[in-house]
Amino acid sequence: MGSIPEQKSTFRVANIDITNATPGLDQIRTLPELIEFNSKYNPDHLFCIQALKQPGNTYDLLRVTYDDFKQGILQCSKWILSNIKEVELPTSDGENVKRGRPIALFVESDLNLVLYLFAFLHLGVPVMLLSARLSPVAFKHLVDSTSTVAIVSSSRLSGFVAQADTGLPIYQLERFQSFFSASLEQRLDGVVGSPNHYTRDTDRNAIILHSSGSTGLPKPIYQAHRYLLCFTKAHLFRSPEEAQAVTLSTLPLYHGYGLIAPGLSLGTGQGFCLPPSDIVSNAASTVDLIKIAEAKSLMTVPSILEDIATSPEKEGSQLLAQLNYVAFGGGPLKNAVGDALTKEGVRLLNHYGATEVGPLSPMFVPRKGYNWRYFRLRRDMNLALTEVKSPQGEARQFSLTAYPFGWNEKFEIQDALVEDPNNPGVDFANVGRKDDVVILATGEKLSPRILEAMLEDSPEVKTAVVFGENQFEIGVIVEPTPWAATKDEESLRQEFWSIIQVANQQMDAHARVSSPVAIIVVPADRSLPRSDKGSIKRKEVYSAFASEIEHVYRRLEEVSTQTSIKLRMDSLEEDLRTLIMDALGFTPSDKVLGIHDDFFELGMDSLQVLRLRRLIVSSLPEAENGTKPISDQIPRDFIYQNSSISQIATFLREGQHLKDQEEISTKLIGEYIKLYAPETPNDSQTFKETPAVVLLTGATGSLGSHLLAHLSSLSNVARIICLNRRPKADEISHPYDRQRRSLKEREIPVSENQWSKIEVTETDFSRDKLGLSDKEYSRISSQVTHILHNAWPLNFKWTLKSFQGQFTLVQNLIQLARDAHIINRPQRTRLVFLSSIAVVGRYQAVTGTRLIPEVPITDFRCTNPFGYGQAKLVCEKILESSASSYSTEIETMSVRIGQMSAAQTTGFWSTAEHVPALVKSSQTIGCFPYLKGVTQALSDILLAAELPHSPVLHLENPIRQSWEDISHTIMSNIGLENSKCVPYEEWLQRVDSRGDGINFENPAYHLLEFFRNDFEHMASGNVILDTSLARSCSPTLQRADGVSEFNIVACVNYWRKKGYLK
C-alpha cells in the first residue's frame, strides 16, 4: 500500500489458455486463481489506482498491489461471511458441486465493486452486478427473475433499493478502505479461490450481468469463469512497455466493457486507474486524472471524447495525442470528432464487444494503416462471419455469430457489420443493429441509423433518433450539442432540415422526412435516455417524447402542402393530372400519365402517396360555409383505395366513399373477369406429353426459390426459365446474382449441375410480350412446355383496383402459352397458377358447408373481402374462361394453396407472413391465442401426365392438425407457459392495445384487420380444403404427414436466428 515508485520489476505473465474447455488442476481456470498467481509471482506489481476526490477539485491516489489486492479479497470475504447470513456457499457430494443462490451487488463503479466482485467469485457465491442507472422496475425485474436472496449496496444507493421494494434484505457494504488498513499482524492466510469456487467449464452461474434494456426490460445474462478469463487476453500488445503502462478507465464496471481494465491488469500487468465514484466523469476530470496518474492510455466513451475535442482549449487533445492509445466503445463516435482528434495525432482505437460474448476486439497500439472507424476482430475467439444481403450500391455486409466461452450454444450478434476495404476480413464497423428497424403503417421497413448518422456528423447535433413506428412517415428527434442549444428552436430546426434534405436524396422514398414539422428539437433542459455505455435507449426515448411525437403527426395532417393548383369539378381529371405531375413531381418515364393508369403499377411510393393525399385535401375548393366539401371524409389510405386519376375523380364527384365497399368490390370482380377473360370457346383436342421446359415466375420470392431448387433437381425437367420482375432503377444487379442471393438468403442449396438447367431473365411484366424483345419472346415460346405462375405482390394494403397489372400479366402468360402451342403443335401448353385459400375464405359463412370442394367459385361473397384474395379470384376466372376458349391450345389449372409453413430442411419461413407476425406479437405481449388447424406437390401437379377434369385444385396438408397441438409447441419454444393461452378476442385486444401510439415488435398490429375478420375462421377449422382431386395426381400429397414438432421448432429457431424473435 501507499506510494509506489515506477515499476522496474518484470511482470511474470501467467500461462492462460482460454480455448481449453477442460483445463487441468495445474492450469489457471478462473480469475481468483489468477489473482493468487499474481500475488505469488508479482506481489509488488501495481494492480490498480483508485482516485479519491479532495477539496478544491484535487485528487489523492490509493495504489493497490497484487499482494494488497489478495489481502483485500480475503478480508472482504471474511466480512461477507460474518455479516450476510443469506450467503449460500457451494456444497459438494464428492462428485458434483452445487452452487447457492445469487447475491446482488448494487454499488458505484469504483474499487468497492471490484473488491466485492472478486470476493464473491473467490467464495463461489453467484454474484449479480447491477447498473446504478437501472429504474426501480428494471431493478426489481432482475432481482426477481434471478432468485436473488440478498442485496449488497452502498449507503448512497440504499434509498433507491428501498424504493424498488424487492422485499429482500439489504446490506450496506463496508468500504474498501477498511480492508486495506489492516496491519501486518492482522494479515489473513489463505488462498484466493476456495476449493469449490470452480465447478465446471459450462457452469454459467459464476457471475450474472444484464443487458442494457435499450428495447425493453433488461435481461439477466449468466456467465462462466472462462468468460471472465477471456478479458485477460483481449490485447495485441507487442512489448512489456505497451502492455504494462497504466491506463485510465472511465467505464462502468458493472458492464462488460468496464471489466476489460481489471482483466488486462490481471493478464498483462497493465495497471488501471479508476475515477472517484462521487464525480461524473467529464472532459476536465479525465484530463486531470490522466496527468495525475501518469496514464499512458485511456478507455472511455464517445461523449467524453466529443467534449475534449470540441473544447476551446486544446490541452485535452494535445494530452490525448501523447497516449499509446485512446479506446472508445459503447456507441459510435462522430466522424467529425474522430477526424479532428486523429488530425491532432490522437491514436484512436475502436472497441467492440457484447455482454453475452465479452470483448470481441483487442486492445493494441494503433499503427499506420489502421482506420479508427473500424474495430479489429479477435482471432482467439470462436467467431463466424456470414455475408448477408446489403443495400444496393453499399459495402458488403456481414452478420457475426459467436460461441461464447462456457456456453453450449451459439449467440447471434444483432449488429450489421461492414469491412474496411483497405483491411478486409480483419477490421469491421458496426452500421446498426439488425433489429433497429422502423416498420411503417404501410408495412415498409427502414433502418433509422442511416439518417441518424448523417445528422450526427454535424457539429450542431449530439444525437438523433428516428421515429415512425406504425405511422405513414418518419420524423426525427434531434438533441443539439450544448453550444448549439443556445440558438432558438426554429433556427435549429431549419439547420437540421437542410441536412435532412441532403440525406433525403440518398434514402429510399419511404425513408425520407417530408417536412421540417417532423423534426423535434430537444430543449436544453432535457436529455435523451441512455444506457450506462452511453447508447440510446430507443424505447425510453419514444416514451419520454410521446406527446411531442403525437403533436408532430397532428401538425403534419394540419399543415397543407402548398400549391397554387385548385381542383375544379368541371375539369377534375386534367387538374388532378397537373397536380400529380407538376406539384407532386410524379411523372412516368416514358408516357403521359393516363387517367386510368394505376399509380402503384407505375411505381408510386408510400411517401408520394402521403403527399398526394395532402395535396388533394389542400387543393379542394372551399364551400360556402367555409369548409371543404368532403376533405373530412378522405381517409389516410385514400390513395390506396383510389389508385388512378379516374377513381379519385369519381370519388370526389360522386362520394363513392359512402357506398358499401363489399358491394363495390363484388361488382368490380365481375367487371374485371369480363374485361380480361376471352369469350369464344374452341373444340377440345388431345394433349401430347413431351420433356418439360418450365417457365417460372417469381423465382426470387420465398416459395419461388424453393420451387426453383426442387424443379432443377428433377430428371424429367430439362430446363427452367426464370422470368423475374425487373428491379427498380437503383437496385440494378445482374439477374443471376439476384437469383443466387435469394437462394443463399434462404439457405437453399443448388448444385452447379442444377444451375446448368437454370436461365434467369428480368423484364417488365406489364408490357406486351412480357416486355421481351421479339427475338427473345420467339426463343422462349419455342421451348416452353409448362408455365408455373407464382409471382404475386404481397401487399395487404392494395385494393382490387391496384391488381390490374396482375390481370394483364395473366393475359400475357396465356398468350405465351398459346404461342408456344402454335410452334409446338399439337402439344398443349400447361399453365398452372398459384392461387390462395383467401379465394374461399368465407365459403363456410356463405354456404354453411365447411368442406370446400375443388370447383370454381360462382358466389363472389365466398372470397375474403380484401384486394389480395379478390384479385386471385379474378385470375382464377380468367384462366377458367381461357381453358374453355382455348382448350386445343392450352391447359390451365389454378391451385389454391392453404397456409404454408417452414421449409423442412432449414426452417425458413418468411417473416412477412401473418403466422410469424402472430408468433412475434404473442412473444411481445406475453400471451398466445386459443382457437376453436409444397414444392413437391406443386411439381407433381405441374408435371402430371393427366390432370383431373376441374380447373381448380387445392394444395393443403390433408392431415389437418389442431391449432392447440401446434400452439403448445410454439409457446414452449418462445418462452410462454400454457397458462398464457388466452381467448382469441382477448389476444386481439392486447395486440390492439400494445399497438396504440408508438408500438414495438408487434407486427400483428399492422395486420389487425385481417386477424379480426378472417384469420380465426380460416385457422380454426371453418375453412377446410378438400384435396381429393389434388391427391389423385400428387404422390406427395398421398404420402403427406402432419407438421412435426421438429419442423415447428426449426422455424422458431430460424426466426430467432434472424433476430425476428428474442
SVG drawing of the C-alpha trace seen along z (x, -y; Angstrom):
<svg xmlns="http://www.w3.org/2000/svg" viewBox="-75 -32 89 74">
<polyline fill="none" stroke="black" stroke-width="0.4" points="0.0,0.0 1.0,-3.6 3.1,-5.4 4.9,-3.1 7.9,-4.1 8.0,-3.5 7.8,0.2 11.1,1.7 10.4,5.4 9.4,7.7 5.8,8.8 5.5,12.6 2.6,13.4 0.6,16.5 0.1,19.1 -3.7,18.9 -5.4,21.0 -8.9,19.6 -9.6,22.1 -9.3,25.1 -12.7,26.1 -11.3,28.8 -8.3,27.3 -6.3,29.5 -5.9,28.8 -2.4,27.3 -3.8,24.8 -5.4,21.4 -9.2,21.8 -10.6,18.7 -9.7,15.1 -9.4,15.9 -6.7,18.4 -5.0,15.8 -5.1,13.3 -3.4,16.0 -0.8,16.5 0.0,12.7 0.1,12.3 2.7,15.0 4.9,14.1 4.1,10.3 3.3,9.3 4.6,5.7 3.3,5.0 0.5,2.4 -3.0,3.9 -4.9,0.6 -5.1,-3.0 -8.3,-4.4 -8.6,-8.2 -10.1,-9.9 -11.6,-13.3 -10.3,-16.0 -11.4,-19.6 -10.6,-22.1 -11.0,-19.6 -7.8,-17.7 -7.3,-14.0 -5.4,-11.6 -4.4,-8.3 -4.7,-4.9 -2.4,-2.4 -3.1,1.3 -0.5,4.0 -1.4,7.7 -0.4,8.5 -2.7,5.7 -5.5,6.9 -5.2,10.5 -5.4,9.4 -8.3,7.1 -10.2,10.0 -9.6,12.3 -10.6,9.5 -13.8,8.7 -14.7,12.4 -14.4,12.6 -16.8,9.6 -19.3,11.2 -19.4,14.5 -19.7,12.7 -22.5,10.3 -24.6,11.7 -26.5,14.6 -28.2,15.4 -24.9,16.4 -25.0,20.0 -21.6,21.4 -21.2,24.2 -21.5,27.7 -20.0,30.9 -21.0,34.6 -17.6,35.7 -18.6,35.7 -20.7,32.7 -20.6,29.2 -23.9,27.3 -24.0,23.6 -26.2,21.5 -28.5,18.6 -27.1,15.3 -26.3,12.1 -26.9,8.8 -24.1,6.2 -25.5,2.7 -22.7,0.2 -21.0,-2.7 -18.3,-2.0 -15.1,-2.1 -12.8,0.2 -15.6,1.3 -17.3,3.1 -14.0,4.7 -13.2,6.0 -16.7,7.4 -17.0,8.9 -13.7,10.9 -14.6,11.8 -17.8,13.4 -16.0,15.2 -13.4,16.4 -16.2,17.8 -18.0,19.5 -21.2,17.5 -23.0,16.3 -22.9,12.6 -25.1,10.3 -23.7,6.9 -26.5,4.3 -26.2,1.0 -26.5,-2.1 -28.7,-3.5 -31.5,-1.0 -35.0,-2.1 -36.8,-0.6 -39.0,1.5 -36.0,2.9 -34.1,3.4 -36.9,5.5 -37.4,7.4 -33.7,8.6 -33.8,9.5 -37.0,11.4 -36.0,13.3 -32.7,14.5 -33.9,15.7 -31.5,13.4 -31.6,13.8 -29.9,10.6 -28.6,7.2 -25.3,5.6 -25.5,1.8 -23.6,-1.4 -25.1,-3.9 -25.7,-6.3 -27.8,-3.8 -29.6,-2.2 -32.6,-4.6 -33.1,-3.5 -33.1,0.1 -35.8,-0.5 -37.8,-2.3 -37.6,0.8 -39.5,2.7 -37.9,6.1 -38.7,7.5 -35.1,8.7 -32.6,8.0 -30.3,5.1 -26.7,4.9 -24.7,1.7 -21.2,2.6 -18.1,2.0 -16.0,-0.4 -12.7,0.8 -10.5,-1.4 -11.4,0.9 -10.0,3.9 -6.7,2.3 -5.9,0.7 -5.1,3.9 -1.7,4.1 0.8,6.9 -0.3,8.7 -3.9,8.8 -2.9,10.3 -5.0,13.3 -3.5,16.5 -5.2,18.5 -5.5,18.9 -7.7,16.8 -10.0,19.3 -11.8,21.5 -11.8,25.3 -15.4,25.3 -15.4,21.9 -15.0,23.6 -17.3,26.4 -17.0,27.0 -16.4,25.0 -20.1,24.9 -21.3,23.6 -22.7,20.3 -23.6,19.3 -20.3,17.7 -21.4,14.1 -24.6,12.6 -24.5,9.5 -27.5,7.9 -28.4,6.3 -28.9,2.5 -32.6,2.8 -32.5,0.5 -35.5,2.3 -37.4,3.2 -36.7,4.6 -33.1,5.7 -32.5,9.5 -30.0,11.4 -27.0,12.9 -25.4,15.8 -21.7,16.3 -19.0,18.9 -15.5,18.4 -13.8,18.8 -15.9,16.0 -14.1,13.7 -10.8,15.2 -11.2,14.1 -10.9,10.5 -7.3,11.1 -6.4,12.0 -8.1,9.1 -5.0,7.5 -2.3,7.4 0.4,5.6 3.9,6.0 6.1,5.3 6.0,5.2 6.2,1.4 3.0,1.3 1.3,4.0 2.2,2.7 1.8,-1.1 -1.1,-2.4 -4.4,-3.1 -7.3,-5.3 -10.7,-3.8 -13.9,-5.9 -16.0,-2.8 -18.8,-1.4 -17.5,1.7 -21.0,3.3 -21.0,3.8 -18.7,6.0 -16.8,3.1 -15.7,1.9 -14.3,5.3 -11.6,5.0 -9.4,2.8 -9.2,5.3 -9.0,8.2 -5.9,6.8 -4.3,5.8 -4.6,9.4 -3.4,10.8 -0.7,8.4 0.2,6.2 -1.4,3.1 -2.4,1.3 -5.6,-0.8 -6.8,-4.0 -10.5,-4.4 -12.1,-7.8 -13.8,-8.7 -17.3,-7.3 -18.7,-10.6 -18.0,-12.5 -19.5,-12.2 -16.5,-11.7 -16.2,-14.5 -13.6,-16.1 -11.9,-18.1 -11.8,-15.3 -10.5,-12.9 -7.7,-15.2 -6.7,-15.8 -6.6,-12.1 -4.5,-11.2 -1.9,-13.7 -2.1,-12.8 -2.0,-9.0 0.6,-9.4 -1.6,-7.2 -0.3,-6.1 -3.7,-5.1 -7.4,-5.8 -10.5,-3.7 -13.7,-5.8 -17.0,-6.5 -17.6,-8.8 -19.3,-11.6 -16.2,-12.4 -14.0,-12.4 -16.5,-14.7 -16.3,-17.1 -12.5,-17.1 -12.3,-17.5 -14.8,-20.5 -13.3,-22.3 -11.8,-25.7 -8.7,-24.8 -6.6,-22.3 -4.9,-21.0 -7.1,-17.9 -6.5,-16.9 -2.8,-17.5 -2.6,-15.3 -4.5,-12.5 -2.0,-12.7 0.7,-11.7 -1.0,-8.4 -0.3,-5.0 -4.0,-4.6 -7.4,-6.1 -10.0,-3.4 -13.7,-4.2 -16.8,-1.9 -20.4,-1.5 -21.6,-3.7 -20.4,-5.4 -18.0,-8.3 -19.0,-11.1 -16.9,-11.2 -16.1,-14.9 -14.9,-14.3 -12.8,-11.3 -11.2,-13.0 -10.4,-16.1 -8.7,-14.1 -6.8,-12.0 -5.6,-15.2 -4.3,-16.2 -2.3,-13.0 -4.5,-11.0 -4.3,-7.3 -7.9,-6.4 -8.9,-2.7 -12.4,-1.5 -13.5,1.2 -16.4,3.6 -18.0,6.2 -21.2,7.7 -22.2,8.6 -23.1,12.1 -19.8,12.7 -17.2,10.4 -14.6,8.2 -14.7,9.0 -11.8,6.7 -8.4,6.5 -6.6,3.5 -3.5,2.5 -1.4,-0.5 -2.7,-1.6 -0.1,-1.9 0.0,-3.1 -2.8,-1.6 -5.3,-1.4 -8.6,-3.3 -10.2,-4.4 -13.7,-4.0 -13.2,-0.2 -12.6,2.3 -10.3,5.3 -11.9,8.7 -10.1,11.0 -8.5,14.2 -8.6,16.2 -12.4,16.5 -14.7,18.8 -16.4,16.3 -18.1,16.8 -18.8,14.1 -21.6,14.6 -22.2,12.3 -25.8,11.0 -27.8,9.0 -26.7,5.4 -28.5,2.4 -27.8,1.8 -24.6,-0.1 -23.4,0.2 -20.5,2.1 -20.7,5.8 -22.5,6.5 -21.9,9.4 -23.5,10.9 -21.4,12.2 -22.0,15.4 -20.1,16.1 -19.7,19.2 -19.2,17.6 -16.9,19.3 -18.8,21.6 -21.9,21.7 -23.3,24.8 -25.0,22.7 -24.0,20.0 -25.1,16.4 -26.1,14.2 -24.8,10.6 -27.6,8.3 -25.4,5.9 -24.8,5.5 -21.1,5.2 -19.1,3.8 -15.5,4.5 -12.7,2.0 -12.0,2.1 -8.3,1.5 -8.1,4.3 -10.8,6.8 -11.5,9.7 -9.7,8.1 -11.3,4.7 -15.0,4.1 -17.5,1.3 -20.9,1.6 -23.5,-0.1 -26.5,0.5 -28.4,3.2 -30.4,5.7 -33.4,5.1 -33.1,1.3 -35.9,1.3 -38.9,-1.1 -42.0,0.5 -44.3,-2.0 -48.1,-1.6 -47.7,-0.5 -45.6,2.4 -42.4,0.9 -39.3,1.1 -36.3,-1.2 -33.1,-1.4 -33.1,-4.5 -29.3,-4.6 -28.7,-5.9 -30.4,-9.2 -29.3,-9.4 -25.6,-9.0 -25.8,-11.8 -27.3,-14.2 -24.9,-13.2 -22.0,-14.1 -23.0,-17.7 -21.1,-19.6 -24.5,-21.0 -26.0,-17.6 -25.3,-15.5 -27.8,-12.7 -30.6,-11.9 -33.3,-9.3 -35.7,-8.5 -39.4,-7.6 -42.3,-6.5 -43.4,-3.0 -46.9,-2.3 -47.1,-5.7 -47.2,-6.6 -43.9,-8.5 -41.0,-9.1 -39.8,-12.0 -36.7,-12.6 -35.8,-13.7 -32.6,-15.8 -30.6,-16.6 -28.3,-19.6 -24.8,-19.9 -24.5,-22.2 -23.2,-25.2 -25.8,-24.7 -28.6,-24.6 -28.2,-28.3 -29.8,-29.0 -33.6,-29.4 -35.6,-26.3 -36.7,-27.4 -33.2,-28.3 -32.0,-24.9 -34.9,-23.2 -34.1,-24.9 -30.4,-24.0 -31.3,-20.4 -33.8,-20.4 -31.0,-21.5 -29.0,-18.4 -32.1,-16.2 -32.8,-17.5 -29.4,-16.3 -29.9,-13.0 -33.3,-12.5 -31.6,-12.3 -29.7,-9.2 -32.7,-7.5 -35.4,-5.2 -38.5,-7.2 -40.5,-5.8 -37.5,-6.5 -37.5,-10.3 -38.6,-13.1 -41.3,-15.1 -41.3,-18.4 -39.4,-20.4 -42.6,-19.9 -41.4,-16.3 -38.3,-17.5 -38.4,-17.5 -35.7,-19.7 -34.7,-18.6 -34.7,-21.6 -31.6,-22.4 -33.2,-21.3 -33.9,-17.8 -31.7,-14.9 -32.3,-11.6 -32.3,-8.4 -29.1,-6.5 -27.6,-3.2 -24.5,-3.1 -22.4,-2.6 -23.8,-5.8 -26.0,-4.1 -29.5,-5.5 -32.4,-3.6 -34.9,-3.9 -38.0,-2.6 -37.5,-5.1 -36.8,-7.9 -40.1,-7.2 -41.9,-7.0 -40.4,-10.3 -41.3,-12.2 -44.6,-10.5 -46.7,-13.7 -44.2,-15.6 -44.4,-12.7 -48.2,-12.8 -48.1,-16.5 -45.8,-16.1 -48.3,-13.8 -51.2,-16.0 -49.4,-19.0 -48.4,-17.1 -52.1,-16.5 -53.0,-20.1 -50.2,-21.7 -51.4,-21.9 -48.9,-21.1 -48.6,-24.4 -49.7,-24.5 -51.4,-27.1 -53.3,-24.4 -57.0,-24.2 -59.2,-21.3 -62.3,-22.2 -65.2,-19.7 -65.7,-20.6 -62.0,-19.8 -61.2,-17.5 -59.2,-14.8 -57.0,-17.4 -56.4,-19.3 -55.5,-16.0 -53.1,-15.1 -51.4,-18.6 -51.4,-18.2 -49.7,-14.8 -47.2,-15.5 -46.3,-19.1 -46.9,-19.6 -46.1,-16.1 -43.5,-15.6 -44.7,-12.1 -44.1,-11.5 -44.0,-8.1 -40.7,-7.8 -42.0,-7.0 -45.5,-8.4 -48.0,-11.0 -50.0,-9.9 -53.3,-8.4 -56.4,-8.9 -56.8,-5.1 -53.2,-4.3 -52.7,-2.7 -50.2,-4.7 -48.7,-1.7 -48.1,0.2 -46.2,-2.9 -44.1,-2.9 -45.6,-5.4 -44.1,-5.0 -45.7,-5.4 -44.3,-8.9 -45.6,-10.1 -49.0,-8.6 -48.9,-10.6 -48.0,-13.8 -50.6,-13.3 -53.4,-12.9 -52.3,-16.2 -52.1,-18.0 -55.7,-16.8 -57.0,-17.9 -55.4,-21.4 -56.5,-21.8 -60.2,-21.2 -62.3,-24.3 -63.8,-25.9 -67.5,-25.5 -69.7,-28.5 -69.8,-27.7 -66.0,-27.9 -65.3,-24.1 -64.0,-21.9 -66.8,-19.7 -65.5,-16.2 -62.0,-16.6 -63.0,-15.4 -64.1,-12.1 -60.8,-11.5 -59.1,-8.7 -55.4,-8.3 -55.5,-5.2 -57.5,-7.2 -54.9,-6.8 -54.6,-3.0 -58.4,-2.8 -58.4,-5.0 -55.2,-4.5 -55.8,-6.3 -57.0,-9.7 -60.3,-8.4 -61.0,-6.7 -60.1,-9.8 -62.3,-12.0 -65.2,-9.6 -64.8,-9.6 -64.7,-13.4 -67.6,-13.9 -69.9,-11.2 -68.8,-10.4 -68.2,-6.7 -66.8,-6.5 -70.4,-6.4 -71.2,-3.2 -70.9,0.3 -67.3,1.3 -68.1,5.0 -70.8,4.4 -68.5,2.3 -65.7,5.0 -68.1,7.8 -69.3,5.8 -65.7,5.0 -64.7,8.7 -67.3,9.4 -66.3,6.4 -62.6,7.4 -63.4,11.0 -65.4,9.8 -62.7,7.4 -59.7,9.7 -61.2,13.2 -61.6,14.5 -65.0,15.2 -65.1,17.7 -64.7,21.4 -62.8,23.8 -63.4,27.6 -61.3,29.8 -58.4,31.8 -55.9,34.3 -52.7,33.5 -49.3,34.9 -46.6,35.2 -43.1,34.0 -40.0,33.4 -40.6,30.4 -39.2,26.9 -40.7,24.8 -41.2,21.1 -41.3,20.0 -42.4,16.5 -41.4,15.1 -38.4,17.2 -36.7,14.7 -39.5,15.0 -39.8,17.4 -41.9,20.1 -40.4,19.4 -36.8,20.0 -37.8,23.4 -39.7,24.3 -36.7,23.4 -34.4,25.6 -36.8,28.5 -37.6,28.3 -33.9,28.1 -33.3,31.3 -35.9,33.4 -34.6,35.6 -37.8,35.1 -37.3,31.3 -34.8,30.3 -34.7,26.6 -36.2,23.8 -36.6,20.3 -37.0,17.9 -38.9,14.8 -38.4,12.3 -39.7,8.8 -37.0,6.2 -36.0,4.3 -36.1,0.6 -33.5,-1.5 -31.5,-2.0 -31.5,1.8 -30.0,2.9 -27.8,6.0 -27.1,9.0 -30.2,11.2 -28.2,14.3 -26.6,12.6 -30.0,11.5 -31.3,15.1 -28.3,16.6 -28.6,14.1 -32.3,15.1 -31.4,18.7 -28.5,18.0 -30.6,15.9 -33.0,18.8 -30.2,21.3 -31.4,23.3 -28.6,25.4 -28.4,25.5 -25.6,27.5 -23.7,26.4 -25.4,29.3 -28.7,27.8 -27.6,24.3 -26.8,25.7 -30.5,26.1 -31.4,22.6 -31.9,19.5 -32.7,16.1 -34.3,13.2 -35.6,10.0 -38.3,8.0 -41.3,5.7 -44.4,8.0 -46.8,5.2 -45.7,4.7 -46.7,6.7 -44.9,10.0 -43.9,9.8 -41.5,7.0 -39.3,9.3 -37.8,8.5 -39.3,10.2 -36.3,12.5 -36.3,13.4 -40.0,13.9 -39.8,16.3 -37.0,18.2 -38.8,18.8 -42.1,19.6 -40.4,22.2 -39.1,24.0 -41.7,23.7 -43.9,26.7 -45.1,25.7 -45.7,22.4 -45.8,22.1 -47.1,18.6 -46.0,17.9 -45.2,14.1 -47.5,12.0 -47.2,8.7 -47.6,9.4 -49.3,6.1 -52.4,6.4 -53.0,2.6 -53.8,2.8 -57.4,2.8 -58.7,4.9 -58.2,1.9 -54.4,1.9 -54.0,5.5 -55.0,4.8 -51.4,5.3 -51.6,8.9 -54.6,9.5 -52.6,8.2 -49.7,10.5 -52.1,13.5 -53.3,12.5 -49.8,12.2 -48.9,15.7 -52.0,17.2 -50.9,15.6 -47.4,17.0 -48.9,20.5 -50.9,20.2 -47.9,19.0 -45.9,22.0 -48.6,24.3 -48.5,22.8 -44.8,23.6 -45.0,27.0 -48.4,28.2 -50.3,30.4 -48.9,30.2 -50.9,28.1 -49.0,25.8 -49.9,26.3 -50.3,23.1 -50.5,23.6 -51.5,20.5 -50.8,20.4 -54.0,19.1 -54.9,18.8 -57.1,20.1 -58.3,16.5 -60.4,17.1 -62.7,19.4 -62.0,17.8 -65.7,17.2 -67.1,20.2 -68.5,21.7 -70.1,18.4 -71.9,18.1 -72.8,21.7 -72.9,23.3 -70.5,26.1 -67.1,26.5 -65.5,28.8 -64.7,26.7 -64.8,28.7 -62.2,28.3 -64.5,26.4 -64.8,22.9 -66.3,20.2 -69.6,18.8 -70.7,16.7 -68.1,14.0 -69.1,13.4 -67.2,16.6 -63.9,14.7 -62.3,12.7 -63.2,9.1 -59.7,7.6 -57.8,6.9 -55.3,9.8 -57.9,12.6 -60.3,10.9 -57.5,10.4 -56.6,14.1 -60.3,14.9 -60.3,12.7 -57.2,14.6 -58.8,17.9 -61.8,16.9 -59.7,15.6 -57.9,18.9 -61.1,20.8 -62.5,19.0 -59.3,19.4 -59.2,23.2 -62.6,23.3 -61.9,20.9 -58.5,22.3 -58.9,26.0 -57.0,27.2 -54.0,24.9 -53.6,24.7 -54.4,26.5 -54.8,24.3 -55.1,25.1 -55.5,22.8 -54.0,24.3 -55.4,22.8 -52.7,23.0 -53.6,23.2 -51.3,21.7 -47.7,22.7 -45.2,23.4 -41.5,23.5 -39.0,25.1 -38.5,28.7 -34.7,28.6 -33.8,25.1 -36.9,23.9 -37.1,20.9 -40.5,19.1 -40.8,15.6 -41.3,13.1 -43.5,11.0 -46.3,13.6 -49.1,13.5 -48.2,16.6 -44.7,15.3 -46.3,12.0 -48.8,13.7 -45.9,15.6 -43.7,12.5 -46.6,10.4 -47.5,13.2 -44.0,13.2 -44.1,9.4 -47.5,9.2 -46.9,12.3 -49.8,14.5 -50.9,16.7 -54.4,17.0 -56.5,20.1 -58.6,21.0 -61.7,23.3 -55.8,26.1 -45.1,27.6 -43.0,27.6 -43.0,31.4 -46.8,31.4 -46.8,28.5 -44.3,30.1 -46.4,33.3 -49.4,31.3 -47.4,29.3 -45.8,32.4 -48.7,34.8 -49.4,37.0 -53.1,36.1 -54.9,33.6 -58.4,34.0 -61.3,32.6 -61.5,29.5 -60.0,26.0 -59.2,25.8 -57.1,28.0 -56.4,27.5 -52.9,27.8 -53.0,28.2 -51.7,30.9 -54.6,33.4 -53.5,34.4 -55.2,31.4 -53.8,30.8 -55.4,28.9 -54.3,25.4 -54.0,26.4 -51.3,29.1 -49.3,26.7 -49.7,23.7 -48.4,25.5 -45.2,26.5 -44.7,22.9 -45.4,21.5 -42.9,23.8 -40.2,22.6 -40.8,18.8 -40.9,18.8 -44.7,18.8 -46.3,21.1 -49.5,22.9 -51.3,20.8 -50.6,17.8 -53.0,19.1 -55.9,16.7 -59.2,16.4 -58.7,15.1 -60.7,11.9 -58.6,11.1 -55.4,11.7 -56.7,9.3 -57.4,6.7 -53.9,7.0 -52.4,6.7 -54.5,3.6 -53.7,2.0 -50.0,2.6 -50.2,1.1 -51.7,-2.3 -49.4,-5.2 -45.8,-4.0 -45.5,-0.3 -42.6,2.1 -42.1,5.6 -45.8,6.1 -46.2,6.9 -49.7,8.4 -50.9,4.9 -50.2,4.0 -52.5,6.9 -55.1,6.4 -58.0,6.1 -57.1,9.5 -56.7,11.1 -60.1,9.7 -62.1,10.6 -60.5,13.6 -57.8,15.5 -59.8,17.2 -62.4,18.9 -59.7,19.9 -57.3,21.3 -59.7,22.9 -61.3,25.4 -64.1,23.4 -62.1,23.4 -61.2,27.0 -59.9,27.5 -60.9,30.8 -57.8,32.2 -59.3,35.3 -58.6,34.3 -55.1,32.9 -54.2,36.2 -55.2,38.2 -52.3,36.6 -49.8,35.9 -48.0,38.8 -46.5,36.3 -50.0,35.4 -50.9,39.1 -47.9,39.6 -48.3,36.4 -48.0,36.5 -48.7,33.8 -46.3,30.9 -43.8,32.5 -42.7,30.9 -39.2,30.9 -40.4,28.7 -42.2,26.2 -39.1,25.9 -36.9,25.5 -38.9,22.5 -38.9,20.9 -35.2,21.3 -34.9,19.8 -36.9,16.7 -34.7,16.4 -31.5,16.8 -32.6,14.0 -33.2,11.7 -37.0,11.8 -37.7,13.5 -36.0,13.0"/>
</svg>
